[in-house]
């Protein structure tokens, strides 16, 4: 195994974005690609690590830069300033996501016919929006994502959707989980929701604990959601003969 990483620049109109590519160069042929949609802190080391984990499994990992210019806001105010406009203008967000998808699909390392996406928090919403737009993903996986529907029609599609969700997440309460299930059913998607009791927001993020019951790492939910993710990726990419057990 020889995992390599590099930045990849791409454009959304006039906005430059800087993605993060991870792949195992010991594979000569193009491989399935898993896109990683970052949380509200931007394309940080957490998102990069997920791309590297995908490469270690024999896939190609490509973390998208959904803020542009590699921005890494630090304070709550800065993060809100970057995320807010994209969350409020979902058509603009989808355009940014499609730009990243197309950039990844064009890479020599990537089999553009076999692509999936995963995302965390704000990135979960991004991933679900990619499935809603039926851009061609085999699978879309949201970890403690924001679940509210966009203000444009959801297309019918064949993307297999996995939602890993903390039942006590105050940012996406049970009613929103039910609404998402109804939405995805109407769109004819193959979907599953794994809801973890006693679990709040950001449960996959090590050491996080806001102290107020909003953000808290849950290692059991993290482990269970990751195993479900590997199962789904193995299912949708199985014909490539990658053993990820």
ABEGO torsion letter per residue (X at the ends): XBBBBBBBBBBBEABBBBBBBBBBAABABBBBBBBBBBBAAEBBAAAAAAAAAAAAAGBBBBBBBAAEGGBBBABAAAAAAAAAAAAABAAAAAAAAAAAAAAAAABAABBAABBBBBBBEAAAAAAAAAAAAGAGBABBBBBGBBABBBABBBBBBABBBBBBBBAABAABBAAAAAAAAAAAAAAGBBBBBBBBBGBBBGAABBGBBAGAGABBBBAAAAAAAAAAAAAAAAAAAAAAGBBAX
